[in-house]
Amino acid sequence: MAKTYLKEIIVVSGLALALSACSQQAQQVSEQKHEIDQQKDEQKQLIDQRATELKTSEEQAEKQTEQSIDAKKKDLDTAKEALDIEKKNVEKNTALAKKDIDRQTEACKKQVDRNAKAVKSEIEQSAKTQ
């Protein structure tokens, strides 16, 4: 009986030792998994942070580009307004010049008519006196 009791103690001790080793191994595996989860979470956080920085940078670049485009558009609008004013002035000056040419043309034609009439009158006077 002492032998069996001794065998049982040895078997139970062996089992306890095996369970203890398994327990330590399981704890190490659990700790490794936990560390991996922490690293995973940190990496995801860094990825999210970098993505946010990139998005912010893109938004700032977009705003700057839009401001530049708006400034150029404003300059073009101002230049267009100046050209429109210049066009109106050219049209007005051309219309006035045409009116003046028409007036001068009429004055010249009237002078030619008067000159022709005067010459005819002189010819008639000259013919009567001969």
Residue pairs with C-beta under 8 A, 6 or more apart in sequence:
none
